[in-house]
Structures are given as C-alpha cells and as structure tokens.
C-alpha cells in the first residue's frame, strides 16, 4: 500500500478519474504515447508503480500512466442514456455503487450494454453453464438493486424480458406505474355492459366514474402480491407486459424479488429520500382517491385514450445530487403535462387551452378588438404565472426528453422545466419521425442560457447500430471465415462469444450519452465515432455552477479566453 497525500493507494482499491478529461499515457510523461482518453468518473485500478507525480493504472482495458492529481477514491453519480434504438433506457450508478435501470427499450440493446459493462459473457455464476459453487472464480449473479418501468409501452419495457430471465442477473425490486395490460374476457366486458358509471378501459382493467364526472382506472396494480396474482392468473397469456413480469418471477436468480407501483404519494424512490448523496423525488404519476363498492381505491385518472393515459401516467423522477437536478419523465404528453401543472400549480384550466388562445389571437396581428386584446393579456399573464409557479417543482438542469421528441408537448411545461441540456432517446426503425422538428426547435427555444444543449442517442450514432459500419462488416466477414475453418466446437464457441462481445461493445460505445457528476462538477459526453487520435475519443460538454446567479450554466468554450 502506498500513501499519496490524503489518499492511501492499494492494488485492490477502487479509484476514479477526478478531472474532466485525462489522457492515459504509455510512459510517465506528458509527451508519452496516448493509449486512451479517460473522462470524469471512469473506474480504475492502481498497478503498484510510481514515478514521481505519475502512477501506473489500468483503466478501460489499458495499462498506462496518469498523474496522481488526476484520480481519487470518490465514486460519483453516473447516468448513461443508452442507445437502445427506438425507446428509452437509462443505466444509473450512484456514488454508493447502487445500480438502477430505468426502462430497457424494446430490443436486446440494454442487455448488450449491461453484458459489456459487467462482462457477463465471462462471469462465472454457480449453476450456470456447468459452473459449480466450489469452482475457482465462481460468483453470484450480478445484482441490480432497482429496475423501473416508467409505463407499459413496448419500447420502454420489453427489453427487460431478456434481463429478467438471465441467470447471471439478479433484480431486487421492479417498480412500475401500476398500469398493467391484462386479458379481459367477453364475459367480463358483458358484466358491465350498459352501466354508465363503470366500464372496462380497453385491456387496462376497470374504469369508474368519480364524483367529478371523470373516469378513473380502478385496476391499478399497487402491491407485490397483486402483480404476482395477476401473473399467476394468466400463465399462457400473449400479453407481452405480463410475460415480461413472468420472466422475472420464473428466474431462480430473482429470489426475493418485489414488485411495487410508484406514485407521487410515495414522495421518494425507496432508498433515496435525501439521507444519502442522491435524492430521487417522484413527481408522477399522481393517484387520486376514488370510492367504489364501499372501498377507497388509489386510482389514475383517464386523461385520454388508452395510449395517452398509460403514457401520460409515466413514472416521473427528479434526481438531485449536490446542486444538480435531473428530470426523467417517461412518455409524458400534452394531456398529462396539463394535468401535472394543474395538480402542482393549483390551477383550474389546462395550459394547452391557454396556449391555443394566445396562438390564435396573436395570429390576427393588429386586427384585434379591444376585448380580444384584453383576453390575450389575461391568457399571457396566466401562462407566465404558471411558468413561475411550475418552476418551483419542475425546474431542472438536465432533462430526458419526454416521448422521444414527440410533438405532443406543452410549451409552458418546457418553460417550467427550464433545462440547460436535453437528452433525446430515439431510434431509426420507427414510424413517428422522432425527434420531431418542432420539438427540437422548442427544446432549444425554451432551454436555459444562451446556448441550450441538445443531445440525441440517434444522432450520436450515425449508422444504424454498428459503427463504423464498413469496418464492422469486414470484421463480420472475417469471423464467418474463421468459423468455417474452426477445427473444434470449442474454437467455434470461442469465436461466437467474441463476436457477441464485439456487438455488445458497439451498442455500449456508440450513441450513448453519459452524464457524470458529483453535484458540483458536471460533464455530459458522447463518443466520437472517428477520433483523430487516442487522446480525444470523447466529445465533452461541461456545466459550471455560477455562484452569483445560483444556478448551473453551460461552460461555453467559444467564450473562453
């Protein structure tokens, strides 16, 4: 063990890059050949050698030299917006080394990312692939403490199916918004036919009319028992959501797994109530009390058709660490943003209606009557007041764009969020042209600062999935040739594993947007697809806290002297 200043270095210790950008060198010299480009928060091991102000370390698969002043033993918060194609998928590692996965897309890309990140291909787990508990190097399945399904849309939850079923992964708690698609029989539908105050709301369960004349989704699955009972009641259903939950239940690795619906009534994600470095507040969905059959129920209001309602009641998180706030909002839409602003701002009118009034009146130019001028002034004043009050709840520094950059949003809600940076998760194989041009314009227009930042997993990955595509194609052809010439099953299996690892690495590296912060220093970075050298593999943007203004702002390199 070596003591360097206040930090005792050990070969078995965990250390992390403490500067925004660091170059790993082949020799202990600032002119040494560059081996890799490291960024704030990267994990490393000390290799036990010191040369003056330099230490030999292993990081990102390379051994080389960095200065002692460029790393420490403080883990930071890491949020990875994984390029899962069309959909959402975020991987979070807290300073306490807790792992949270929020949504997992529709395909296997989240699995590929986690497989690469935690080397699942080579992880020896007792009971898997013939590995015994007594075997050297045998380990337990990798533990993911919390998984969150923001809402039951395929492009947010179906990627969990492979994850939940994988024998090398263990999940602690699966959180969701309480809306569960389930089979509804003809007999069940007939049982409420003709009744005005109760009906089946598509395949989301029963909906009842409240005292305010609004319909509410009654069959919200709140508890672990309720979810397990529903899965057990439909063992052969083709409903993909229930089959995804069943994958979690049936995997022996998930012994002790719990399901729990989240709502704003919970206030915080369990374990993140403000007593640690990271606080995760729950802003949505908002449940309401509805009385039916002599019992009180936690219900979700019907705010539109099936899709609008299940999307609009997405789990909405506001994550806080130090001075930084981040919003993760699922697939919120105009109707749900109206609803949330009504709830948190105590207003009685939909902001989207006020926006329409302003839009239509402004379109008349100078041809407004005096009454219309008064109406315009009232509507604009109301919207300004909503923005001011809304920022008390919703203002953040970084936001994940709701619904992949859909055009279904409220400008007032974007103003209330007032983010410096917006991250858009979208893919190529989709029929909605996400992100929409008007959404991109609005994100910039209503973002904070003179140069609001827009990040996109799709733009960061300029080819469909494997980058650079021609180089990867050449690798595939070589692998095919090697497989044909392989002399044994063992050699074929090795080659197959190698190509799978290469696929996982490509998904993990290209398109992902990573946020790293200790609550004070903040970077948002993406990989450069064709780097000019090994000393510059990342494009990095920084946020700096302005003490005079009391808020973060973009560290504009064009204005630096």
URJO-V540106 format. One record per residue. N is the residue number from 1. SS is DSSP state (H for helix, E for strand, L for the rest). PHI is phi in radians with two decimals (* if undefined). D_LAST is the distance of its C-alpha to the last C-alpha in Angstrom with 1 decimal. Layout:
N|SS|PHI|D_LAST ; N|SS|PHI|D_LAST
//
This chain:
1|L|*|41.8 ; 2|E|-2.15|39.0 ; 3|E|-1.75|37.2 ; 4|E|-2.07|33.5 ; 5|L|1.11|32.3 ; 6|L|-1.60|33.3 ; 7|E|-2.00|33.7 ; 8|E|-1.56|37.0 ; 9|E|-1.55|36.7 ; 10|L|-2.42|39.7 ; 11|L|-1.10|40.5 ; 12|L|-1.69|41.6 ; 13|L|-1.38|38.7 ; 14|L|-1.77|36.2 ; 15|E|-2.29|32.5 ; 16|E|-2.49|29.3 ; 17|E|-1.07|25.8 ; 18|L|-1.89|23.7 ; 19|L|-1.87|20.1 ; 20|L|-1.02|18.5 ; 21|E|-2.54|19.0 ; 22|E|-2.40|21.3 ; 23|E|-1.78|23.0 ; 24|E|-1.41|26.7 ; 25|E|-1.87|27.7 ; 26|L|-1.24|31.2 ; 27|L|-2.20|31.2 ; 28|L|-1.39|29.7 ; 29|L|-2.74|26.9 ; 30|L|-1.11|23.2 ; 31|L|-1.77|24.7 ; 32|L|-1.13|27.5 ; 33|L|-1.01|28.4 ; 34|E|-1.28|26.7 ; 35|E|-1.81|29.3 ; 36|E|-2.88|27.5 ; 37|E|-1.91|24.4 ; 38|E|-1.88|24.7 ; 39|E|-2.24|23.0 ; 40|L|-0.79|23.1 ; 41|L|1.67|26.8 ; 42|L|-1.05|28.5 ; 43|E|-1.42|31.8 ; 44|E|-2.60|32.8 ; 45|E|-2.08|35.7 ; 46|E|-1.47|35.7 ; 47|E|-1.69|37.9 ; 48|E|1.55|39.0 ; 49|E|-2.11|37.4 ; 50|E|-2.28|34.9 ; 51|E|-2.35|33.4 ; 52|L|1.08|31.6 ; 53|L|-1.52|28.4 ; 54|E|-1.94|29.2 ; 55|E|-2.24|31.5 ; 56|E|-1.52|33.4 ; 57|E|-2.39|33.3 ; 58|E|-2.05|34.5 ; 59|E|-2.67|32.3 ; 60|L|0.90|32.5 ; 61|L|1.42|35.6 ; 62|E|-2.16|34.2 ; 63|E|-1.86|34.7 ; 64|E|-2.95|32.0 ; 65|E|-2.12|29.8 ; 66|E|-2.38|26.8 ; 67|E|-1.33|25.7 ; 68|H|-1.01|27.6 ; 69|H|-1.27|24.4 ; 70|H|-1.71|23.6 ; 71|E|-2.59|26.6 ; 72|E|-2.61|28.9 ; 73|L|-1.85|32.1 ; 74|L|-1.80|30.8 ; 75|L|-1.24|31.4 ; 76|L|-1.96|29.2 ; 77|E|-1.45|30.0 ; 78|E|-2.25|30.0 ; 79|E|-2.11|30.7 ; 80|E|-1.88|31.4 ; 81|E|-1.54|32.1 ; 82|L|-1.32|34.5 ; 83|L|-1.38|35.1 ; 84|L|-1.72|38.8 ; 85|L|1.39|39.2 ; 86|L|-1.17|40.6 ; 87|L|2.25|40.5 ; 88|L|-2.19|38.6 ; 89|E|-2.95|38.1 ; 90|E|-2.20|35.9 ; 91|E|-2.02|36.1 ; 92|E|-2.11|35.0 ; 93|E|-2.14|35.0 ; 94|L|-1.52|34.8 ; 95|L|-1.06|33.7 ; 96|L|-1.56|37.5 ; 97|L|1.19|37.9 ; 98|L|-1.54|39.8 ; 99|E|-1.90|39.7 ; 100|E|-2.21|39.9 ; 101|E|-2.03|40.4 ; 102|E|-1.90|40.0 ; 103|E|1.14|41.8 ; 104|E|-2.47|42.5 ; 105|L|1.15|42.7 ; 106|L|-1.91|45.9 ; 107|L|-1.80|45.9 ; 108|L|-1.62|45.6 ; 109|H|-1.12|41.8 ; 110|H|-1.13|41.2 ; 111|H|-1.07|43.9 ; 112|H|-1.09|42.4 ; 113|H|-1.10|39.0 ; 114|H|-1.14|40.8 ; 115|H|-1.10|43.1 ; 116|H|-1.20|40.1 ; 117|H|-1.08|38.2 ; 118|L|-1.94|41.3 ; 119|L|0.86|43.1 ; 120|H|-1.14|46.2 ; 121|H|-0.99|47.7 ; 122|H|-1.80|48.3 ; 123|L|-1.28|48.8 ; 124|L|-1.59|52.4 ; 125|E|-2.03|53.9 ; 126|L|-0.99|57.4 ; 127|L|1.56|59.7 ; 128|L|-2.07|57.5 ; 129|L|0.99|58.3 ; 130|L|1.37|61.1 ; 131|L|-1.33|59.0 ; 132|L|-1.76|61.0 ; 133|L|-1.06|59.8 ; 134|L|-1.49|61.1 ; 135|L|-1.19|59.2 ; 136|L|-1.09|56.5 ; 137|L|1.46|53.0 ; 138|L|-1.16|54.5 ; 139|E|-2.32|52.2 ; 140|L|-1.44|52.3 ; 141|L|-1.01|50.7 ; 142|E|-1.18|47.0 ; 143|E|-1.67|46.7 ; 144|E|-1.88|44.7 ; 145|E|-1.08|45.2 ; 146|E|-2.44|44.5 ; 147|E|-2.07|44.6 ; 148|E|-2.19|44.0 ; 149|L|-1.82|45.5 ; 150|L|-1.11|43.8 ; 151|L|-2.99|46.7 ; 152|L|-1.47|49.5 ; 153|L|-1.91|48.0 ; 154|H|-0.89|48.5 ; 155|H|-1.34|44.8 ; 156|H|-2.06|44.0 ; 157|H|-2.00|46.9 ; 158|L|-1.20|48.8 ; 159|L|-1.13|46.5 ; 160|H|-1.23|47.7 ; 161|H|-1.01|51.2 ; 162|H|-1.16|50.4 ; 163|H|-1.17|48.4 ; 164|H|-1.09|51.1 ; 165|H|-1.53|53.8 ; 166|L|-1.30|52.1 ; 167|L|-1.23|54.0 ; 168|L|-1.70|51.0 ; 169|E|-2.15|49.2 ; 170|E|-2.22|50.3 ; 171|E|-1.93|49.2 ; 172|E|-1.53|49.7 ; 173|E|-2.34|49.4 ; 174|E|-1.89|49.1 ; 175|E|-1.69|47.8 ; 176|E|-2.72|48.3 ; 177|L|-1.68|48.8 ; 178|L|1.60|52.5 ; 179|L|-1.58|53.3 ; 180|L|-2.24|55.4 ; 181|L|-1.24|57.0 ; 182|L|-2.56|60.6 ; 183|L|-1.13|63.8 ; 184|L|-2.12|65.8 ; 185|L|-1.32|69.5 ; 186|H|-1.10|71.6 ; 187|H|-1.10|73.8 ; 188|H|-1.14|70.9 ; 189|H|-1.12|69.8 ; 190|H|-1.15|73.4 ; 191|H|-1.16|73.7 ; 192|L|-2.04|71.5 ; 193|L|-1.09|72.5 ; 194|L|1.52|73.4 ; 195|L|-1.48|71.8 ; 196|L|-1.39|69.5 ; 197|L|-1.80|67.5 ; 198|E|-2.62|66.8 ; 199|E|-2.79|65.8 ; 200|E|-1.50|64.2 ; 201|L|-1.62|60.6 ; 202|L|0.93|60.5 ; 203|L|-1.80|60.2 ; 204|L|-1.68|58.1 ; 205|L|1.86|61.3 ; 206|E|-1.30|63.1 ; 207|E|-2.20|61.6 ; 208|E|-2.15|63.3 ; 209|E|-1.51|63.1 ; 210|L|-1.48|62.0 ; 211|L|-1.10|63.3 ; 212|L|-1.52|60.5 ; 213|L|1.47|61.8 ; 214|L|-1.59|58.8 ; 215|E|-1.51|59.4 ; 216|E|-2.25|58.0 ; 217|E|-1.31|57.8 ; 218|L|-1.49|60.2 ; 219|L|-1.45|60.1 ; 220|L|-1.41|56.8 ; 221|L|-1.58|56.9 ; 222|L|-1.58|55.6 ; 223|L|-1.80|57.1 ; 224|H|-1.06|57.3 ; 225|H|-1.11|61.1 ; 226|H|-1.08|60.8 ; 227|H|-1.17|58.5 ; 228|H|-1.12|60.7 ; 229|H|-1.12|63.8 ; 230|H|-1.18|62.4 ; 231|H|-1.09|61.5 ; 232|H|-1.16|65.0 ; 233|H|-1.27|66.7 ; 234|L|-2.29|65.3 ; 235|L|-1.19|65.6 ; 236|L|-2.13|65.7 ; 237|L|-1.13|63.6 ; 238|L|-1.55|61.5 ; 239|L|-1.12|58.9 ; 240|H|-1.18|55.7 ; 241|H|-1.14|54.2 ; 242|H|-1.15|57.4 ; 243|H|-1.18|57.5 ; 244|H|-1.19|54.0 ; 245|H|-1.13|55.0 ; 246|H|-1.11|58.1 ; 247|H|-1.03|56.1 ; 248|H|-1.23|54.6 ; 249|H|-1.18|58.0 ; 250|H|-1.39|59.8 ; 251|L|-1.36|57.4 ; 252|H|-1.00|58.9 ; 253|H|-1.13|55.5 ; 254|H|-1.61|54.7 ; 255|L|-1.03|57.4 ; 256|L|1.56|56.7 ; 257|L|-1.03|54.4 ; 258|E|-2.15|54.1 ; 259|E|-1.91|53.3 ; 260|E|-2.66|52.0 ; 261|E|-1.42|51.0 ; 262|L|-1.90|48.0 ; 263|L|-2.63|47.7 ; 264|H|-1.05|45.8 ; 265|H|-1.12|48.8 ; 266|H|-1.29|47.7 ; 267|L|1.20|44.4 ; 268|E|-2.34|42.8 ; 269|E|-1.15|43.0 ; 270|E|-0.88|45.4 ; 271|E|1.61|43.6 ; 272|E|-2.33|40.4 ; 273|E|-1.66|41.6 ; 274|L|1.80|38.8 ; 275|L|-1.41|40.5 ; 276|L|-1.88|38.1 ; 277|L|-1.22|34.3 ; 278|E|-1.95|34.6 ; 279|E|-1.96|36.4 ; 280|E|-2.19|37.6 ; 281|E|-1.46|39.1 ; 282|E|-1.86|41.5 ; 283|E|-1.74|41.2 ; 284|E|-2.77|43.6 ; 285|L|-1.36|46.2 ; 286|L|-1.78|48.0 ; 287|L|-1.57|51.7 ; 288|E|-2.24|54.4 ; 289|E|-1.46|57.9 ; 290|E|-2.23|60.7 ; 291|E|-1.69|64.4 ; 292|E|-2.62|66.6 ; 293|L|1.09|70.0 ; 294|L|1.37|70.0 ; 295|E|-2.17|66.8 ; 296|E|-1.56|63.2 ; 297|E|-2.20|60.7 ; 298|E|-1.48|56.9 ; 299|E|-2.10|56.3 ; 300|E|-1.96|53.6 ; 301|E|-1.20|53.9 ; 302|L|-1.31|54.5 ; 303|L|-1.89|51.7 ; 304|L|3.02|52.6 ; 305|L|-1.24|54.2 ; 306|H|-0.98|54.1 ; 307|H|-1.12|50.7 ; 308|H|-1.08|49.1 ; 309|H|-1.23|50.6 ; 310|H|-1.23|49.8 ; 311|H|-1.23|46.2 ; 312|H|-1.13|45.7 ; 313|L|-1.68|46.9 ; 314|L|-1.04|44.2 ; 315|L|-1.18|43.1 ; 316|E|-2.04|39.9 ; 317|E|-1.91|37.8 ; 318|E|-2.09|35.0 ; 319|E|-1.68|33.5 ; 320|E|-2.22|31.7 ; 321|E|-2.53|30.1 ; 322|L|1.01|28.3 ; 323|L|-1.64|26.2 ; 324|E|-1.63|26.1 ; 325|E|-2.21|28.7 ; 326|E|-2.28|29.7 ; 327|E|-1.94|32.5 ; 328|E|-2.16|35.0 ; 329|L|-2.17|37.4 ; 330|L|0.95|39.8 ; 331|L|-2.05|41.2 ; 332|L|-1.00|41.1 ; 333|L|-2.31|42.3 ; 334|H|-1.00|42.8 ; 335|H|-1.10|46.1 ; 336|H|-1.29|44.8 ; 337|H|-1.18|41.6 ; 338|H|-0.99|44.0 ; 339|H|-1.11|46.1 ; 340|H|-1.16|43.4 ; 341|H|-1.16|42.1 ; 342|H|-1.03|45.7 ; 343|H|-1.15|46.2 ; 344|H|-1.48|43.1 ; 345|H|-1.77|42.8 ; 346|L|1.15|46.6 ; 347|L|-1.88|46.9 ; 348|L|-1.99|50.0 ; 349|L|-2.27|48.6 ; 350|L|-1.23|46.6 ; 351|H|-1.13|43.1 ; 352|H|-1.12|43.6 ; 353|H|-1.19|46.6 ; 354|H|-1.08|44.6 ; 355|H|-1.07|41.9 ; 356|H|-1.14|44.7 ; 357|H|-1.05|46.1 ; 358|H|-1.10|42.8 ; 359|H|-1.06|42.3 ; 360|H|-1.19|45.8 ; 361|H|-1.25|45.8 ; 362|H|-1.12|42.5 ; 363|L|-1.13|44.0 ; 364|L|-1.41|46.6 ; 365|L|1.11|44.2 ; 366|L|-1.55|46.0 ; 367|L|-1.59|49.4 ; 368|L|-1.40|49.3 ; 369|L|-1.37|52.2 ; 370|H|-1.10|51.8 ; 371|H|-1.12|52.7 ; 372|H|-1.19|50.1 ; 373|H|-1.07|47.5 ; 374|H|-1.14|48.5 ; 375|H|-1.11|48.5 ; 376|H|-1.10|45.0 ; 377|H|-1.10|43.7 ; 378|H|-1.12|45.4 ; 379|H|-1.11|44.0 ; 380|H|-1.16|40.4 ; 381|H|-1.15|40.8 ; 382|H|-1.13|42.3 ; 383|H|-1.14|39.5 ; 384|H|-1.08|36.9 ; 385|H|-1.18|38.9 ; 386|H|-1.14|39.2 ; 387|H|-1.04|35.4 ; 388|H|-1.05|34.9 ; 389|H|-1.28|37.7 ; 390|H|-1.09|36.8 ; 391|H|-1.15|33.3 ; 392|H|-1.11|35.0 ; 393|H|-1.81|36.4 ; 394|H|-1.80|34.3 ; 395|L|-1.12|30.6 ; 396|L|-2.41|28.6 ; 397|L|-1.67|25.1 ; 398|E|-2.27|26.2 ; 399|E|-2.33|29.5 ; 400|E|-1.44|31.7 ; 401|L|-1.03|32.8 ; 402|H|-1.28|36.5 ; 403|H|1.02|39.0 ; 404|H|1.07|36.7 ; 405|H|1.48|35.2 ; 406|L|-1.18|38.7 ; 407|L|-1.49|39.2 ; 408|L|-1.53|41.3 ; 409|L|-2.63|38.9 ; 410|L|-1.79|38.5 ; 411|H|-1.06|35.6 ; 412|H|-1.12|36.3 ; 413|H|-1.13|36.0 ; 414|H|-1.08|32.6 ; 415|H|-1.12|31.5 ; 416|H|-1.19|32.9 ; 417|H|-1.15|31.1 ; 418|L|0.94|27.8 ; 419|L|-1.43|25.9 ; 420|L|-1.35|22.2 ; 421|E|-2.28|23.4 ; 422|E|-2.17|26.8 ; 423|E|-1.92|28.5 ; 424|E|-1.85|31.4 ; 425|L|-1.89|34.2 ; 426|L|-2.64|36.3 ; 427|L|-2.38|38.3 ; 428|L|-1.43|39.9 ; 429|L|-1.47|43.5 ; 430|L|-2.58|43.8 ; 431|L|-1.85|45.5 ; 432|L|-2.01|43.2 ; 433|L|0.98|40.2 ; 434|L|-1.41|37.8 ; 435|L|-1.35|35.1 ; 436|L|-1.28|36.4 ; 437|H|-1.00|34.4 ; 438|H|-1.22|34.8 ; 439|H|-1.17|33.7 ; 440|H|-1.04|30.4 ; 441|H|-1.10|29.8 ; 442|H|-1.19|30.8 ; 443|H|-1.01|28.6 ; 444|H|-1.26|25.6 ; 445|H|-1.07|27.0 ; 446|L|-1.78|27.9 ; 447|L|-1.40|25.0 ; 448|L|-1.51|22.7 ; 449|L|1.64|19.3 ; 450|L|-1.40|17.7 ; 451|L|-2.43|17.7 ; 452|L|-1.05|20.7 ; 453|E|-1.74|21.1 ; 454|E|-2.10|24.4 ; 455|E|-2.05|25.7 ; 456|E|-2.46|29.1 ; 457|H|-1.10|31.2 ; 458|H|-1.25|33.0 ; 459|H|-1.24|30.0 ; 460|H|-1.13|28.6 ; 461|L|-1.96|31.9 ; 462|L|-1.42|32.6 ; 463|L|-1.93|36.1 ; 464|L|-1.02|38.8 ; 465|L|-2.63|38.8 ; 466|L|-1.94|38.6 ; 467|L|-2.19|35.6 ; 468|L|-1.21|35.5 ; 469|H|-1.14|38.9 ; 470|H|-1.23|40.4 ; 471|H|-1.11|39.6 ; 472|H|-1.17|41.0 ; 473|H|-1.07|44.1 ; 474|H|-1.07|44.7 ; 475|H|-1.12|44.5 ; 476|H|-1.07|47.0 ; 477|H|-1.07|49.4 ; 478|H|-1.17|49.3 ; 479|H|-1.06|50.0 ; 480|H|-1.08|53.0 ; 481|H|-1.14|54.4 ; 482|H|-1.14|54.0 ; 483|H|-1.10|55.8 ; 484|H|-1.14|58.7 ; 485|H|-1.61|59.1 ; 486|L|-1.05|58.7 ; 487|L|-1.59|61.9 ; 488|L|-2.58|62.0 ; 489|H|-1.10|61.2 ; 490|H|-1.10|59.0 ; 491|H|-1.18|57.0 ; 492|H|-1.11|56.7 ; 493|H|-1.11|55.6 ; 494|H|-1.11|52.9 ; 495|H|-1.16|51.6 ; 496|H|-1.11|51.7 ; 497|H|-1.10|49.7 ; 498|H|-1.13|47.1 ; 499|H|-1.23|46.6 ; 500|H|-1.13|46.4 ; 501|H|-1.13|43.7 ; 502|H|-1.14|41.8 ; 503|H|-1.05|42.2 ; 504|H|-1.07|41.0 ; 505|H|-1.12|37.9 ; 506|H|-1.10|36.9 ; 507|H|-1.09|37.4 ; 508|H|-1.23|35.3 ; 509|H|-1.52|32.4 ; 510|L|-1.73|31.9 ; 511|L|1.77|31.2 ; 512|L|-1.24|30.7 ; 513|E|-1.88|27.8 ; 514|E|-2.01|27.2 ; 515|E|-1.92|25.7 ; 516|E|-2.20|25.2 ; 517|E|-2.79|24.8 ; 518|L|-1.88|26.1 ; 519|L|1.68|25.7 ; 520|L|-2.18|22.4 ; 521|L|-1.40|20.2 ; 522|E|-2.39|20.7 ; 523|E|-2.23|20.1 ; 524|E|-2.22|21.9 ; 525|E|-2.34|22.5 ; 526|E|-2.46|24.8 ; 527|E|-1.26|26.1 ; 528|L|-1.45|25.2 ; 529|L|-1.23|28.6 ; 530|L|-2.19|28.1 ; 531|L|-1.13|25.5 ; 532|L|-1.32|24.5 ; 533|L|-2.98|25.2 ; 534|L|-1.29|26.2 ; 535|L|-1.61|22.8 ; 536|L|-2.58|21.4 ; 537|L|-1.76|24.1 ; 538|E|-2.05|22.3 ; 539|E|-1.70|20.0 ; 540|E|-2.12|18.3 ; 541|E|-1.98|16.9 ; 542|E|-2.04|16.0 ; 543|E|-1.94|17.1 ; 544|E|-2.17|16.0 ; 545|E|-1.46|18.4 ; 546|E|-1.65|17.5 ; 547|L|-1.11|20.1 ; 548|L|-1.17|20.1 ; 549|L|-1.59|21.0 ; 550|L|1.25|23.0 ; 551|E|-2.76|22.0 ; 552|E|-1.31|19.9 ; 553|E|-2.55|17.2 ; 554|E|-1.20|15.4 ; 555|L|-1.49|12.1 ; 556|L|-1.34|10.6 ; 557|H|-1.21|8.6 ; 558|H|-1.28|8.4 ; 559|H|-1.81|6.6 ; 560|L|-1.42|3.8 ; 561|L|-1.84|0.0
//
